[in-house]
């Protein structure tokens, strides 16, 4: 199975900050990398697919980059509604594994 | 609008089985694969498998092989997850999720059910 490792596991930031979350795959996955946002008690929300493609309706302050084994989710200017847990997921091969999550908290 | 509505919470004894439903609406049921993902309390997301609603094809994570069965009912546009030989470690919220139709076969999950809490306890 492909292991996905996110860093950091948690992050404190303020509204307006620029933040980056990284995700590393245990083997190359080309650009088959997705990002999701999850708030407490809710289902995940689809943000980005193919490493850098923004899902329709997702604010442009979210962006993704990377290919191969190293990927980054960047939020350019944090808004209050962005404080949540973020997960990366590889869709290169089954089982479609997720990272352990990065909890983004208000400083 | 696309909706995935799951069945309610379940409490099961160790060794029992559970069957969770996911009723879909707002799109052509047979055109989109459906996945199941679970999340143990305070933990991350774990992919369990996928079903092709237009046929009988399924693909299960090795971890659950022999204990999991995914089925579908095209008349009601519903998919089902059955997990047997339950143990305490199976306590989790179980989500169904629709696989988006994306270029380059970028498989991602664009719509999710609300989740079903399954508690396994003696």
Interface residues (C-beta under 8 A of the other chain):
Chain A: X1 X31 X32 X34 X36 X38 X43 X44 X45 X46 X49 X50 X53 X55 X87 X89 X91 X94 X95 X96 X97 X98 X99 X100 X101
Chain B: X35 X44 X45 X46 X47 X50 X59 X61 X62 X63 X95 X97 X100 X102 X103 X104 X106 X107 X108 X109 X110 X111 X112 X113 X114 X115
